[in-house]
Amino acid sequence: MIKDMTSGNPTRLILTFAFPLLLGNIFQQLYNISDIIIVGRLLGVNALAAAGASAPIVNTLLLVTLGFTAGLCVITAQRFGAKDENGVRKSVTHSIVASIVMSFIITAALSVYLRKILVKMNVPAEIMTDTYNFMFIQSLGLVMIVLYNLLSGFIRALGDSKTPLYFLIFSSVVNVMLNLFLIYVMKMGIIGSALGTLIAVTLSVICCTFYIYRRFPILHLRREDWILDQKFMKRHLAVAIPMSLQFSVIAIGLLIIQTVCNSFGPNTIAAFTSALRIEQLATQPMVALGLALATYSAQNYGAGMIGRIRRGVWNSSVISLGFSICIALAVRFIGENMIGIFIENPAAEIITIGHGYLNITTMFYFFLGQIFIYRNTLQGIGNTVTPMLACIVELVMRSFAAVILAKRMGYLGLCYASPIAWVGAAAVVAGGYFLTIRSLRRKYFTNKMKWLAGKLGFNRKDAGAELSGTLPAE
């Protein structure tokens, strides 16, 4: 169902929109966790380590493509907020073309350089073959993952966050069933896990396409919608490429951490992988809140309602603080027990290593929550420079901790890499948000004064020229 977020109570709208996103993200993470459990329990520690060693590359692909498609959908949401139906359809066609081209470029590059990348990452020899096979299968199906993210993004851009949840639940259930069948029954090893994921995502793409055709008349594309407009495409890429780069910078930081982690051996890799899965599940409420703000701010920016954006961000920050405290307490008390789920009869060393990471990172969840809020809001209103700068700061700080502190403090130094990066990135996006909002409000005030002057007969020529643009409304 299409939802206009430019009117109504901001907090209620954001939470209502975020709740299905939260459920969807939880299901996604539960799938990831179940996948790791299936691999770890049915195939052993080395297979789990192989999945963990490939995780940074998988995450890099997912983050880069997710950032790219999310950036494209920002323009779609802005056109919807501006009540421009032709612009919405044109945005959809331009986004599809850009996404398919980007996915094929990445797949071609991976087919050539994948093994070299794994060698550079210090992947142990005993798990190299499994890691390569898992990643190669994933890269072949990248176009399906991109299309699924894009189609879900279109649906969310029009204010419907529930339907992507249903498709995600369907995909997760099918994924788990296929993994069990391909690994346990067909004895395909870790390749079965990769194939199960691709089949499930492909089915979700088919479902999303059918649903959009049946339920969203505004997205019924015409022949003229496929005529590429160079200027309009540049406008999409001006948001999508920086957002993709932002996500890629984050992924590179995680890649560096994993490279350092790989040097500690399979047990540490397995423990670190398990702890990261728990953390990713635990922080989903804050992720969902940020994603909701991206659509909320994009629609309201398109409608020129800057005051509503400010109210939504403030209320979301208060809610995120409560989330971060509750989640941190829960993870600290039950995280140790959760790590033991991933491996049958885990060694005490694995439990200790994994829980040590969680004990440190939980103290910094508030900063992570603020990153999600400010970064998504800035991206929703088209500011991609500040989030990019924040990502660079995050990369530098995370790399410093992973490389320098790990050498001096061992695994403990590695555990501080993400918290240090969160603090630095949160400071940058918060400062960028307040400066951007101040600039928008000043522009609103200036435009309104000129508009009023034109109404009163003063400086009418200038006022008329000013009114030809968008006049923000509070």
Buried (B, 14 or more C-beta within 10 A) or exposed (E): EBBBBBEEEBBEBBBBBBBBBBBBBBBBBBBBBBBBBBBBBBBBBBBBBBBBBBBBBBBBBBBBBBBBBBBBBBBBBBBBBBEBEEBBBBBBBBBBBBBBEBBEEBBEEBEEEBBEBBEEBBBBEEBBEBBBBBBBBBBBBBBBBBBBBBBBBBBBBBBBBBBBBBBBBBBBEBBBEBBBEBBEEEEBBBBBBBBBBBBBBBBBBBBBEEBBEEEBEEBEBEEEBBEEEEEBBEBBBEBBBBBBBBBBBBBBBBBBBBBBBBEBEBBBBBBBBBBBBBBBBBBBBBBBBBBBBBBBBBBBBBBBBBBBBBBBBEBBBEBBBEBBEEBBEEBBEEBBEBBBBBBEEBEEEBBEBBBBBBBBBBEBBBBBBBBBBBBBBBBBBBBBEBBBBBBBBBBBBBBBBBBEBBEEEEBEBBBBBBBBBBBBBBBBBBBBBEEBBEEBBEBBEEBBEBBEBBEEEEBEEEBEEBBEEBBBBE
